[in-house]
């Protein structure tokens, strides 16, 4: 009788035991149906309190996850390609990835970062590639703006993205072409009203205060990601902390005549020795960005190349560059690419345009935190312009350019490992 009971229990439990041992491999090479949704599946799985393994440089940076939390069904509902593997097959994969002779590594993903996007309430998701990517991947984020930042609310978040903001207080340098358009006039009025509400005489002073608070946040351990003009204008605002660099159409008074001589590059994150553009008519903030005359190239020849790093010794830049291709098509923005000579030597260059001295993607440390800057506006909209229609990421589920954005929301989840000596 006892044997029969044991047999019945084993028959009843065996499917559950097999399921518990089963693991899921989410490949991120060319076989993946929807790379972008795959990031969302992994991120949300971690956010639910479960763990995952990121297999760096293995099949495009694949993920290995125990088959729990209904992850198989959730992935299939999102058209994410996966393979079920046994515990022994999973162990074989891990041993292969961790073998000393391979430029691969296993990173444990344990705690999803709480995400904030610095963006105004009136901004639409397609105004910014990151909010577009997060929305498509079904990753939750919260919006914050100047009032919340200056109230100290940044410390509630682990990861911060900067909307394509102009931290110099010059409203994106749109004055030359759009000063008479209703949307520009409304934007200026809103920003001036907020500055007055917060006790600032000028919008430029308010933006500098915001930049300083973000710098403090990063120094205390925050993860910062920025694109397009949110990169160079942030550093410009830090370098010009006590200098008036806004021409009179923006703040009602002239710029400091010694503005260039007074810039303090020691205060910046990524850029050095730049000259600021003081003309209100020029759609450019400084010579950090590659000039139009130099950047112009046939679209079919415009691409940038990811650098390869040691997965075992340099896991962070390796995580940030995981992809199923090594060359990615270029794309424009107000800040399209960073001039190589303007990038600090302490910064890690992650991608550049080969043979053109143009950095597209970079990463660095400040205090206890990190920053990652990605030039350009929209990886799937080559020459994005004002009032262009939104990008539909359902048409670009395998976008390598967008993959770089989503790498950035996963690397803060990695368990920090001590370097082997």
N, C-alpha and C positions, 0 to 999 in steps of 0.2 A: 504493500500500500504506500509506504514511504517513497519507494523508488518511483511509483507512478506519479506522486505529487511533485517530486523533484523534476521528473521528465516534463510534466505539464508546465511547470514554472519556467523551465528552460525554453520550451517552445514559445511560451508567451513573451518572455523577455528577450529572446535572441534577436528579433528585428530591431528592438531598441538598442541592444548592445552593439549591433552592427552599425546602426545609425550613429551612435555615439563615437564609434571609431572612425567613421567616414569623415573625410575632409574634402574641401572644395578648393580647386585650383582655378583662379580667375586669370587666364592668360592675358598679357597686355602687348603681345606681338601683333603681327598683321592678321592673325586669326580672330582677334576680338571684334565682335559686331559693333559694340558701342563703348569705346574707351571712356568717354566722359561720364556716362551713367555708371560705369564700373567704379569710378572714384566715389560716387555718391553712395553706392551699395556698401563699399568698405567703410567709408566715413561714418555712416549711420549705424553700421554694425558695431563699431567701436564706441560710438556715442551711447549705444544701448547697454554698454558695460561689458562687452565681449572683447576679444583680442584677435589680432591678425598678424601675419608675417608678411613683410614686404621683401620679396626676393629681388634684390638689386641686381640689375644687368642680366637677369634670367628671363628670357622670353619677353623682353621689353619692359621689365620691372613688374613681374606678375605678383599676385597675392595668394597666400595659402591660408585657409581658414577652416577651423573645425566646423562641421556641418551642424550648426545649432542656430537658435533664434530664427528659424524658418528662412535662412539665408538663400537656400536653393530656390524656393518659390519666389522670393523677393527679387532675386537676380533675373530669373526667367521672365517675370512680369515686365521687367525693364529692358528686355532683349539683350541682356548681358551674357556673353558666352562664358561657360564654365565647364569644368570637368570634375567629376567626383573621383576621388582616389582613396584607397585604403590607407590605414595608418602606416603600414609597412612601405607603401609606395610614397607616402608623404615623407617618411624618414629618409628614403633613398634620395628624394629631391633635395631635402635639406642638407644631407651629407655631401651631395654633389655641389650645391651652392657654396657650402662652407669649405670645400677642399682648398688647401693652401695655394695650389697652382692656378686657380681660376680667379679672374677679376670679377667675382660675384660675392654677395654677402647677404646674410639674413638680418633684417631689422625688425624688432618686435614693436608693433603698434598697439599702444595700451590705453591712451586717454585722449579723446578727441578735444581739440582746442575749442574754446568758445569764441565765435567769430563776430567781429564788428566791421561794418563797412562805413567809412567816413563819406557820407553823401547827403545832400539835401533831400528833404521829404518829397519835393516835387520832381526829383529825378526819376526817370523811368528805367526799368531794368536794362533796356538795350542802350542806354546812354553810356554804359560802362561794361567792358568785357568781363570783368570779374563777377559782377552781379548777374550778368547773363549766364556765365558758366555755373555759378552756384545754383541759380534757379533751375537750369536745365538738369543739373546733376541731383537736384532735390536735396540740397544741403542747406540747413537753416542758418540764417544770419540775422543780425540786428543792425538797424541803422542808427548812427549817431552823427551829430553835427557840432558846430562850434560851441553851442550852449552846453551840451553834455561833456565835451572835451574839457572845457574850461572849468566845469564843475567837478572835475576829477573822476569822471565815470569810466575813463579808459581802463582803470585798474580792475574792472570787472571782467575784462576780456583777455584772452591769451593771444589772439591774432587779429591784426588790424590791416585793412586794405584802404588805401587812399584813392578815392574817386579822382578823376582827372581834374584835380583842383589847381588853382593858381594861388600859391601861398605868398606871392609878392603883393597881392591886393590890386592887381591890374586887370581883373575880370577876364583872364584868359587872353589878353591882348587882342580882343575882338573889336576894339574901338574903331580902328581904321576902316573896317569893312561893314560893321554891323551896328554902329552907334545910334542909328536912327530906326532900327527895327524894334518892334514892340517887345520881343522876348529879351533883348539886351537891356532895354530901358527898365523893364520890370525886374530883371536880375539885379541891376545896380541899386534900384530903390530898396529892394529886399535886404541886400547886404548892408547898405548904409543904415537902414532902420535897425538891423541887428547889432551893428557896431555901437550905435547910440544907446541901445538897450543895455548892452554889456559894459558901457562906460568908456568906450574908446572913441577918440576924436576922428580916427580914420579907419577904414577897412584894412588898410595895409598894416596898421599896428595890431589890429585884432588877429589877422592871419599870422603875424610873427609870433604872437602869444600862443596861438594854437600849435604852431610848429615847435616852439620850445616845449610845450606840454607833451607832444608826441615824442620828442627826443628824450624827455625824462622817462616816459613810458617804456621806450626801448631800452634805455639804460638800466631800468629795473627788471628787465627780463622779458619784455614783450617781443613778439614777432611782427615785423612790419613788411608789408608788400605794397608796392606802388607801380603804376604804369603811366606811360605818356608824360604829360606835364606835371603829374603828381610826384615825379622823380626829381627833375632838375630844379623846379620852382621851390621844392622843399629845401634843398641844399642852399639855393640862392637866398631864401628867407633867413636861414641860419647864419650865413656869412654876412648878411646885411642887417643883422639884428638891431643895430643902433644907427642905421644910415637910411636916409630918405632916398629910395631909388625909383619911386613912382612918379612919372611925369605929371604935370598939372591937370591934364584931362581926367586923371584917375583920383587925385586927392586934393586938387585946388591950389597946390603950390609946387614950385620947381624942385627938381632933384638936387641933392647935395652936390656941389661942384667937384668935390673930392671923392665921389662915390667909389670909383674904381680903386683908388689908393687905400681906401679904408676897409675894403672887404677882408674878412677874417676867415681864411680857408681852414683854419684849425678847428672851426666849429662845425664843419660839414661832415656828412657821412661818407660820401663816395667821390665827390668831385673837387678839383683843385684848379687854381690858376686860370679861372674863367673870367671873361669880360662880359659885363651885362649889356643888354641892348636898351638904350635909354630913349629911343624914338618911340612915341606912342603909335606911330603908323606901321611899325614893323611887327609882323606876326611871329615874333621870336623873343625869348627872354634873355638868352645868353648864348655864347658860342660853345656850350656843352653839347648842344644838338648839332648834328652834322648839317652843314649848309645845304640848301636845296640844290645849288649848282654842282655840289660834289655828290650828293646822294642820288641824283637822277640816273637811273639805269633801266634798261628794258625789263618789264615786269617778269618775263620768262627767265631772266638771268638773276633776278633779285632773290637771294636766299641767305640764310645765316647758318652757321655750323655749330653744333654743340660740342663742347670739349669733353673728353673722356677722363674720368678721375678714378682713383683707386677705391673700389667699393669697400675694401676692408680698412683702409687708412684714412680715407676722406669721405665718410658716409654722407655728410650733409650735402656737399655739392653733387655727389652721385645721386642722392634722392631728388634733388632739384632738377636734374637733367634726364631723368628717366623718360624714355620714349621708344617708339617702335621705328623711328627713323633718326638719322644723325644730322640731316640737312632739312631745314624748314623754310618755307617760302616767306619772304619778307613782307612787311606791311607798314604803311605810313602812320603818322600821328603828328600832333603838334611837336612832340619830341619823338623823332623817328629812330634815332640811334645816337649813342654817345661817342664823342670823339675820343679815341684811345689815349691821346696825350692829356686829356682832362680827367682821366680816371686815376684815383690814388693807388699807389703801389700796394697798399694794405688790403685792397679789394680783390676778391676772387672773380675773375672773368669766367662766366659760364658759357657764353656763346658770342661769336663775332662774325661779321661778314668777311669771308676769306679774301685777303689781298686788298682790302679797302680801309683798314685801320678804323673800323667801326664796331663798337661793342653794342650788342643788343640786349644782353642779359647778364646781371652781375649780382654778387652776394657779398655781405660783409658782416662783421660783428661790431657792436657798440655796447660797452659796459657788459651787462649780463644778457643782452638781447641780440637780435639779428635784424638785418634789413636785406630785402631783395628787390632790385629794380629791374623792370622789364620795359623796354622802349617800344613805342607804337601804341595805336589805339585799339584795333580789333584784328586779331590774327586771321580772320576770314573775310575781311573787308579791306582790300588793298589800299584804297585811297578814301577812307571814310571822311565824309564832309558833313557840315551842318545840314540837318533835315534829311539826310539819307535814310532809307527804310531800315528797320532793324534786321540784324542777322538772325536767321532761323537755324539754331544749332541742331535741330532735327535733320537738317541737310548736311551737317558736318559732324557726325557722331565720332569720327575717328581723327578729328583735327589735332595734329601734333603741336600746333601753336597754342591751342587751348589746354592741351595736356600739361604744358609747363605751368600754367596758372594753377591747375588743380594739384600738381605736385606740392605746391606751397601750403595747401591746407592739411596735407598729411604728414609732412616732415616734423611739425611740432608734436605729433602724437607718438613719435619714436621714443622708445626707452633709451635713455642715455647710457652708453656703455663706455667703460674706461678703455683707453687705447692700450693694446698689448705692447709690452716692451721686451 
